[in-house]
Amino acid sequence: MLVRIGRDSQTNTSGQVESEFMSEVSEGKQAAKVDPTEIEAQAIRGLASAYSRMREEIGKVIIGQNDVVDQLLISLFSRGHCLLVGVPGLAKTLLVSTVAKILQLSFRRIQFTPDLMPSDITGTDVLQDDPETGRRTFQFMQGPLFTHILLADEINRTPPKTQAALLEAMQERHVTVGSNTYRLPSPFFVLATQNPIEQEGTYPLPEAQLDRFMFNTVVDYPTAAEELRILKATTGSDTPELKPALTGEQILALQEVVRKVPVAEHIFVYARDLVRATRPNEEDALGFIKKYLSWGAGPRAGQYLILGAKARAILEGRFHVSSEDVKAVAAPVLRHRILTTFQADSEGITVDDVIEKLIKAVPVDTLEKGKARKG
């Protein structure tokens, strides 16, 4: 499928962007009969161009946080969800709402609290009177989950049953109320936040639910130069004008493009080895893994390593995945899927320290060795 987004589309209205997109898809289907490889190459160039425009538009509002923006967009185009960990006031809400605007998607924010019930986010059946017949019927009233981009603010402040309702919707992309099932809009992207400092009265997500998030992204303080720019940019009267970059239909098509990116055998082997190396109970586990980790990552980590590497490659305009792409997404993929031991905590060894050592320790095989070791 051809997914070509011209640079002039950012000045079009939503209807014009959609019309051009459908026309190009139609042209792509006809051209695909001639040269499928060229069609896919055009799709890659289109996504790379759209990514460049998105970064430019986001930069009008968000100063710094380049890694956070990259990981958010990679997870979006990989059909994953993202968990942001950072103290309040680091523009997490502003970042998500800005992405929603430039992608022409609906956006809602839920502030999670201890008294929030599952029906408060999924919706509920309401008994209503029909003025014509006088009969009473139940009508489903949609909750804030029915949106394209959802910001789940401080997800660890709500009880487990409400967390479970959200995480079920993230995985299944539908909600069930009574005997009826309701599909969520597509694309559907959840960005949840956690405050790493204030933990009193919270309900930490268990490991099985943390595993539903593709990335665990750390939002750190800005640099001194970035903070000075923030002060100058946010205390005046100027309001940046954002231009649309993509529509929802284009995002869905580009998500399919990400899935079609080819991956060499030795890259699959490297992702597998990287994940298996986190497990301290393996016979060939590295010494520092046995010492500092009590639990390793499961197969879903390897899936997200490959998907994240695919998305990163084509966002940079490449039609192949390298080991550097896998290494670039290793920290946000593994960060919430491995558990450190008491000894690591007592020595001040963090999860990120272990991941950094792991990347240096696990070798990247050549293509020939990768084929030989795939079993």
N, C-alpha and C positions, 0 to 999 in steps of 0.2 A: 504494500500500500504506500502510495506517495503521500508524504506529510511535509509539504514545503510551505514555509511561512515566510513570505516576503517582508522586507524591512518596512515597506510602506504600510503594512497592516496595522502597525501600532497606532496610526492616526485614524483608523477607520472606526466606525461604530460597531457594536456587537453583531448586528445583522450583516454588515458588509464583510466582517471578518469571517463569519460563518458561511456566507455565500461563496467567498473566494476559496475557503477551505474545501467545501463540498465539490466545487468545480475542479480543484486540483486533485482531489481523491478520484474523481471520475476519470480525469486525464491519466492519473497514475495507473488505474486498473487497465486502461487500454494499452498504456506503454509497457505494463508488466508482461504482456504477451511477447514483447520484443526483447527486453533486457531487464530481468528482475534485479540483477546486481546493481545496475545504475539507479533503479528506483529506490533500493534500500540506501544507497549512498546519498541520494538526494534527501531522503528522510533524515539521515544522520546530520547532514549539513543544516537542514531545517531546524532540528532540535538544538544544535549548537548555536545557531543564530538566535533562536528564541531565548535560550539560556543567557546569552550575552545581553539581550535587551532586558530580561528580568533582573539581572544583577545591576544594570544601570538604573532601572526604576527603583529598586529596593534601596540602592545607595543614596537616593534623594531624601530618604526618610531615616534609614538605619545607618548609623556611622560605626564602622568597624564590624566586629562579629562575623568576619568573612567565613571562618570554618563553620559557624553555626548556620549561616545562610546556605552554604554548600550542602551540608548534611540534611538540612530541611528539604531542599529541592531534590536531592538524590532520593530521599525516602519517598517523596511525593511521586516522582516518576517511576519508582519501583513498586508502587502500590503498598508501601509500608506505612507504619505510624511511628511517631517520634516522641520520646520522653525528654523534656528539657529539665535539667537540674541546675538551679541557680537562685541566688538571693533575690528578693523583690527589687524592682526598680531598674532592671536591666533591659527593658523594652521588649520583653517576650510577647506580650499582648500586641504591641504595636507592630512587631515583625509579622505576626500571623495575619493580622487584619490587613497589612500592606500587601502581603502575598495574595490574599483573597481578592483584593481590589484589582491588582494588575492581571490576575488570571480570570477575572469576571466570574467569580464563584461566590456563592452565599457563605456567610460567616456568622457563627454564633459562639458566645462565650458562656460557660457555666462555671460559677464559683462554687466549688465543692465545700460543703459544710457538714458537720456531724448529724444534722437533722434531715439531710437530703435523702429522699426515697427513690427507688428505681423508677417509679411512675413519673417522678418529677422530671426525668430526663428522657424517658422513652415515650411518654404520652399515656393516655388512659381513655377508657370508654366512658362517655358521659351520657346520661339519660336525658333525652330531649323530647318535647311534645311536637307532633306534627300539627300545625294550625289548620290544615285542610281536613284531615281525617280524624284528628283528636287522639290518634294512637301514640303511644310512647315507644321509642326505639333508642337503642344504644348507638351512638356515633363516636368514632374514634377521633380524638383530638391529639394531633401530633405534638410531641415534645421537642425540645431544642436539638435532639439528636438528628432530626431530619434537616440536615444542611450538608453542604459540600466540605467545608472546613470547620472543625470544631476545636475550640480551645478549652480543654478541661483543666481549669486552674486549681492548683493544689489538690491533686487527685488523692493524695494520702490523707486528706482531712475528712473523708466520707467513709461510712461503714462498709465492710466487705461486700454486702449484698448489692449496694449501689455501684461499687467498683466492678463487681462481676457483671452487672447489667451493661455497663459501658464496654467492658472488654469482650463480652459476647457479641455485641454489635460490631465491634472492630473486626472480629474474626469472621463472623458469618455475614456481616453487612446487611442484616435485617433484624427486626425486633419482633417478638411474639407477645401479644397482649390477648389474654383469654385464649380463644381457639383460633385466632387469626394471626397471620404473619404479614408483616409490612416491610417491603424492600426500602432500603435507604437510598438516597440519591447517589449517582455516580458522576464524577469520582467522589469518594468519601475518604477524608483524611483527618485523623485525630492527632492533635498535638497536646500532650499533657505536661503539666509542670509540677515540680516538687521543690520545696524549700529545704535545702540541706542543713539549715541551722536550727530552726525551731521545730522540734520533734515531739513536744509534749502534746498529748491528746490527739495523736495522729494514728492512722491505721496503715502501716507500711505495706506496700504491695508484696505479696509472696512471690517467690522465684518463678512459679509456674505462670503467673499473670504478667510479671515483668518480661517474660519470654515472648509475649505477644507483640512487644514493641520492637521494631526493626533496629532503631538507634536509641542509645542513651547518650544524649548530647549535653556536655557541660558548658554552661554559659558563664564565662568569667568576667571580671571587671575590665572595663576599657583601659587602654594605655593612657598616659598623661596627655599626649597629643590628641587622641580621640576624645577624651573627656572635655578638653578645651573646645574642640569643634562642636561637641554636643551642647555645651553651655551657650555658645554663640548662636547655634542653629535653632534652639528650642525656646529661647527667651525673647524672641522678636515676634513680629506680626506676620511674617511671610509663611505661607502655606504652600508646600510643593504640590504641583499638579502631576498626578500619576496618569500614565497612558496605558491602556490595556495591551497585553502581550499575547495572550492565548485565551481560547474559549474552553469550556468544559469538554466539548466533543473533541477538540484538538488534543487535550491532555490525555483523554482515553486512548486516542490513536497513538500518541507518542509513548504511552505506557506499553502498548503492544510492540512498538519499535524496540524498546529496551529489552523485552523478552527475546527478540530475534537476534540479538547481537551474538555472534559466534565466540566461543571460548575454547582455547587450545587445551589439549588433554593435560599438559603439565600444570596449567593454572588450576584446573579442577583438583589435581593431586595436591598442589600447594595449599589450597583452601582446606582440603580434607586434613592434611597433615597439621596445619595450623590449629584447627579445632581439636583434633585428637591429642595434640600436645598439651592442651590445657587440663587433661584428665589425670589426676595424680595416681589413680589406680592402674593405669596402663603399665605393662611390663617394662616398656622402654621410656617411661616418663623421665623427663629431665630432673636433675637434682633439685634445682630451685623451685620447680613445680611441686614436687612432693613436700618440700619444706614450707612453701608459702600459700598453696592452694588446697582447700579441703573439698572442693567440688569443681568440675569442669563443665564446659559448654556442650550442648546437645547438637544433633544434626541440623536443627533450624538455624544455628549460627552459621554453618557452612552455606546453607541456602542463601542467607542474607549477605554473606561475604561475596558470593557470585553475583547476585542481583545488584548489590551496591556497586561492585566493580564495573558491571555492565553499564549502569547509569552514569557513573563517573566518566567512563571512557567516551561515551557518545556525547555527553555534555561538553567535553573538550574537543569534539569533532573527530574522534578516532573510531574506526570500525573494528577494533580489536581490543581485547582486554589484556593488560600486562600485570605482572606481579606487583608493580607499584600501585595499581588501582586497588588490589586486595589489601595491601599494607595500609593504604590511606583510609580505608573504612574499617580496619580491624579494631581500633579502639572503641568507637561507638557501637559496634556490633557485639563485642565481647565484654564490654565494661559491666553490664548488668547480668551476665550469664555465668560468671565465675565468682566463687566465694573464697576469700582469703582466710588463712588460719589465724589463731591467736598469736602465734609467733610472728607472723607478718605484721599484725597490728602493733605488737609490742616493739618491733624494730622500726616502725614508721614506714613500712613498705605498703604502698597503695596498689590498688588494682591496675592503675595505669602504669606503674613501675613494672609490674609483672608482665603486662602486655608488651611494653617496650623491650624488655629482655627477651621475651618469647619471639618477637619478630626478628631480632638479631640472631637468635639461636636456631630457628627452623630454616633449613636451606631451601632455596628455590631450585628444583631440578631443571635440567635442560629438557627440551622437548622429547628427546629420545629416552632419557631416564624416566621421565614422567609416564610415557607409554608403557615402559617395562614395569613400573611400580603401581599401575592403576588398580591392580587387584589387591 
